[in-house]
């Protein structure tokens, strides 16, 4: 049990450290860059077509909001940012799901994203929404361990008897 907790702590610290150092400090989303906007538009087209052929698509939608990594904020700043994010998410849901129901929407507490299921008609309504900065299909990807095990020193943890058995870790 103790080994499992230590392994979980090591993985958590590693993931948070990577997130902290790989995220620009004091990052703010103010305007969608042209390349990102082009990708956003292409994704809308792709998912509308997919929804027409196969039915509703589960999507991770990024919303335009001033945002800083929580680790760079004071408790008060983090709390205020969290409230802004919740307000933005609720506003989005009220625009598109007021008459449909949220259908299993997932709201994130610390990042301006949410997960929803949308059909082609709903996606067409969203295309011109300037609050949507990105959309990606919510699909599980198989893990890739080519280099990551060395980075987090997994061989040393395994040699010490840590297995991670009974734990699940997701890196987004």
URCORWO-V874538 format. One record per backbone hydrogen bond with DSSP energy under -0.5 kcal/mol. NH is the residue of the N-H (numbers start at 1). CO is the residue of the C=O. E is the energy in kcal/mol with one decimal. If there is no record, write none. Layout:
# URCORWO-V874538
nh:NH co:CO e:E
nh:NH co:CO e:E
This chain:
# URCORWO-V874538
nh:5 co:1 e:-2.3
nh:6 co:2 e:-2.2
nh:7 co:3 e:-2.6
nh:8 co:4 e:-2.5
nh:9 co:5 e:-2.4
nh:10 co:6 e:-2.6
nh:11 co:7 e:-2.7
nh:12 co:8 e:-2.5
nh:13 co:9 e:-2.7
nh:14 co:10 e:-2.5
nh:15 co:11 e:-2.6
nh:16 co:12 e:-2.7
nh:17 co:13 e:-2.8
nh:18 co:14 e:-2.6
nh:19 co:15 e:-2.5
nh:20 co:16 e:-2.9
nh:21 co:17 e:-2.8
nh:22 co:18 e:-2.2
nh:23 co:19 e:-0.8
nh:27 co:24 e:-1.2
nh:29 co:65 e:-0.9
nh:30 co:28 e:-0.8
nh:33 co:31 e:-0.5
nh:37 co:33 e:-2.7
nh:38 co:34 e:-2.4
nh:39 co:35 e:-2.1
nh:40 co:36 e:-2.8
nh:41 co:37 e:-2.6
nh:42 co:38 e:-2.3
nh:43 co:39 e:-2.6
nh:44 co:40 e:-2.2
nh:45 co:41 e:-2.2
nh:46 co:42 e:-2.5
nh:47 co:43 e:-3.0
nh:48 co:44 e:-2.6
nh:49 co:45 e:-2.3
nh:50 co:46 e:-2.3
nh:51 co:47 e:-2.6
nh:52 co:48 e:-2.2
nh:53 co:49 e:-1.9
nh:54 co:50 e:-3.2
nh:55 co:50 e:-0.5
nh:55 co:51 e:-1.5
nh:57 co:118 e:-2.8
nh:59 co:57 e:-0.6
nh:59 co:116 e:-3.5
nh:60 co:136 e:-3.5
nh:61 co:59 e:-0.6
nh:61 co:114 e:-3.3
nh:62 co:134 e:-2.6
nh:63 co:112 e:-3.3
nh:64 co:131 e:-2.8
nh:65 co:63 e:-0.6
nh:72 co:69 e:-2.3
nh:73 co:70 e:-1.8
nh:78 co:74 e:-2.9
nh:79 co:75 e:-2.5
nh:80 co:76 e:-2.5
nh:81 co:77 e:-2.6
nh:82 co:78 e:-2.5
nh:83 co:79 e:-2.0
nh:84 co:80 e:-2.2
nh:85 co:81 e:-2.5
nh:86 co:82 e:-2.4
nh:87 co:83 e:-2.5
nh:88 co:84 e:-2.4
nh:89 co:85 e:-2.7
nh:90 co:86 e:-2.8
nh:91 co:87 e:-2.3
nh:92 co:88 e:-2.2
nh:93 co:89 e:-2.5
nh:94 co:90 e:-2.5
nh:95 co:91 e:-1.9
nh:96 co:92 e:-1.9
nh:97 co:93 e:-3.0
nh:98 co:94 e:-0.6
nh:101 co:97 e:-2.4
nh:106 co:115 e:-2.2
nh:108 co:113 e:-1.3
nh:113 co:111 e:-2.2
nh:114 co:61 e:-1.7
nh:115 co:106 e:-2.5
nh:116 co:59 e:-2.2
nh:118 co:57 e:-2.7
nh:123 co:119 e:-2.3
nh:124 co:120 e:-2.2
nh:125 co:121 e:-1.5
nh:126 co:122 e:-1.4
nh:127 co:123 e:-1.1
nh:129 co:126 e:-2.3
nh:130 co:128 e:-0.8
nh:132 co:129 e:-1.5
nh:133 co:62 e:-2.6
nh:133 co:131 e:-0.7
nh:134 co:62 e:-1.2
nh:136 co:60 e:-2.0
nh:138 co:58 e:-2.8
nh:139 co:137 e:-1.4
nh:149 co:145 e:-0.7
nh:150 co:147 e:-0.8
nh:151 co:147 e:-1.7
nh:152 co:148 e:-2.2
nh:153 co:150 e:-0.9
nh:154 co:149 e:-2.9
nh:157 co:153 e:-1.6
nh:158 co:154 e:-3.1
nh:159 co:155 e:-2.4
nh:160 co:156 e:-1.5
nh:161 co:158 e:-1.7
nh:162 co:157 e:-2.5
nh:167 co:164 e:-1.9
nh:172 co:170 e:-0.6
